């Protein structure tokens, strides 16, 4: 994940090859890169929690967002927190954005 000025070269490269609106669909503050197609696994912590972004594509906060907005949402990007070698939390991105 690149933020701020470090994201600028990636945004510029995308804009050179694609419609700029496609490149900035999520804003120009960050750029996600996955240069390795290798599948990675991590064990789940017994207290693992997952939330789905809902309502204006925002983290709904603890105790909310436990249900998927659609069955396809499981295939979207997720942010994963790993602590002591185990996944403790995931936030799955929004179906609308």
Number of C-alpha atoms within 10 A of each C-alpha: 9 14 12 10 11 13 17 16 12 18 18 14 11 15 15 11 9 11 10 13 10 11 19 15 9 11 11 16 14 18 19 10 10 7 6 6 6 7 5 5 8 9 11 15 15 9 9 14 16 17 21 25 25 20 13 11 13 13 17 16 11 10 8 13 19 16 13 16 16 9 9 9 18 14 10 10 12 18 11 13 14 16 11 7 11 16 19 18 18 17 20 21 21 21 20 11 9
